[in-house]
Amino acid sequence: MNWQKSGNIDEITCEDHLLIVYGTNSLARDFPLSGILEPEELIYSERLKGPGQKDTWLSCRAALRLILASFLSTNPQIIKLKKGRFGKLHIPGSNLFFNVSHSNSSFMLGFNHLGRIGVDIEKLSGREELPSLISYAFSAEEADYCSRGILPERFTEVWTLKEAFLKAVGVGLVDELPAITAKGNNNYINRLALNQESFLCPNGETGSIVYKKNQPIKRIWLT
């Protein structure tokens, strides 16, 4: 898995490929946040109390705005980000598809000029009750896949893939997760003619993407 390190957001493009961007919560210390984010976003961040949660959210949102501003040749602070019915961000009137995910102290962004995209990133703490989560969220085929390998690795692969699929199709989390198979021979991703990929991120997280149009993928690690 090749990640290209970059500290210059202005040089990032995605016109001839699908773009995945990874970063950590340390970026919040480097960005001039008051000139990037809307005042409402800064106010919202003050309500985030978990360990590293505030800096992760700020780093993710600032990186998103800076990259979008580079693509659109505009000021990052004036970009109007709107949430859809299930909370997925978009820019009204724009044909650029993007999605975001964060976990613990890291985040991942996905950009696609050719159609929908969903991304998810996850790193287990080691305290999770994986059998219970599998029973709650996975189909029989997904559960069988998990049982035939290293459980934490296969669990995070299926979990992130299913989340990325739901985000790509824009429905958010649903009540009957076991009814949706994202990993297996008869999975919903293939049924909808979407593409998928799972991979390791720079700090050991599992990342998955589901996207429209088969195309080259470029991975950027913001430093």
C-alpha positions, -999 to +999 in steps of 0.1 A: +000+000+000+016+032-012+008+065+007+024+096-007+033+121+020+024+157+014+024+189+034+011+211+006-027+209+002-026+233-028-009+206-049-035+179-043-057+171-073-082+144-081-094+151-116-079+120-132-082+096-102-101+089-070-084+106-041-080+093-005-065+117+021-054+106+055-044+127+085-042+129+122-054+152+149-020+169+152-029+190+121-053+211+141-022+227+157-008+237+123-039+251+106-051+287+111-085+275+121-102+308+125-096+316+089-107+282+076-137+272+095-171+289+099-177+303+134-205+277+140-180+249+134-156+263+160-185+266+185-195+230+177-160+217+183-160+230+219-188+205+227-165+176+218-150+162+250-135+128+242-097+122+243-084+138+211-120+140+197-120+178+193-086+180+176-095+151+153-127+167+142-110+201+137-082+186+117-106+167+095-130+196+088-101+220+082-084+196+058-117+190+040-123+228+036-088+235+024-088+207-002-123+217-015-111+253-017-081+242-037-104+222-061-129+250-064-104+280-064-122+297-036-118+307+001-123+277+024-144+296+049-171+305+024-178+270+011-213+261+022-213+225+035-247+210+038-259+178+054-282+154+036-310+135+053-286+110+069-259+135+077-237+131+046-220+163+037-223+179+002-219+212-016-253+222-032-250+225-070-215+208-071-207+177-091-178+168-067-186+138-045-168+135-012-170+117+021-153+119+055-146+095+084-127+098+117-116+073+143-098+080+176-069+104+165-071+100+127-093+108+098-098+099+062-113+119+033-124+106-001-130+126-033-145+114-066-153+135-096-170+106-113-198+096-089-207+086-054-181+076-027-182+064+009-152+060+032-147+046+067-118+042+090-116+022+122-091+010+148-101-013+175-093-005+211-092-041+222-122-037+245-148-045+219-171-076+223-166-086+187-189-117+187-217-095+199-211-069+173-209-095+146-242-110+157-258-075+157-245-061+125-232-088+101-249-112+077-243-149+080-218-147+051-199-119+067-198-137+100-184-168+083-158-147+066-147-134+100-145-169+115-120-180+088-092-156+096-077-133+123-109-120+139-099-084+146-085-079+111-115-094+094-140-077+116-126-042+109-125-050+072-162-060+071-173-032+095-156-004+075-167-018+042-203-020+053-201+015+067-185+028+035-212+012+014-240+027+034-224+061+032-218+058-005-255+050-012-265+078+012-287+059+036-267+060+068-270+033+095-301+011+092-319-011+117-314-044+099-277-044+092-275-082+089-298-080+059-271-060+040-241-080+029-211-060+019-185-088+020-193-120+001-202-136-032-237-120-034-229-086-019-248-054-024-218-035-036-215-057-067-252-056-072-251-019-075-221-020-098-199-002-073-162-007-066-146-015-032-112-016-016-100-021+020-065-013+031-043-004+061-038+033+069-004+048+080-010+044+117-025+009+115-061+017+111-083-002+087-098+019+059-124+010+033-138+028+003-169+021-019-171+042-050-186+046-085-165+041-117-134+019-117-104+043-118-069+048-104-066+056-067-042+082-053-035+081-015-022+112+002-009+112+038-010+148+051+020+156+072 
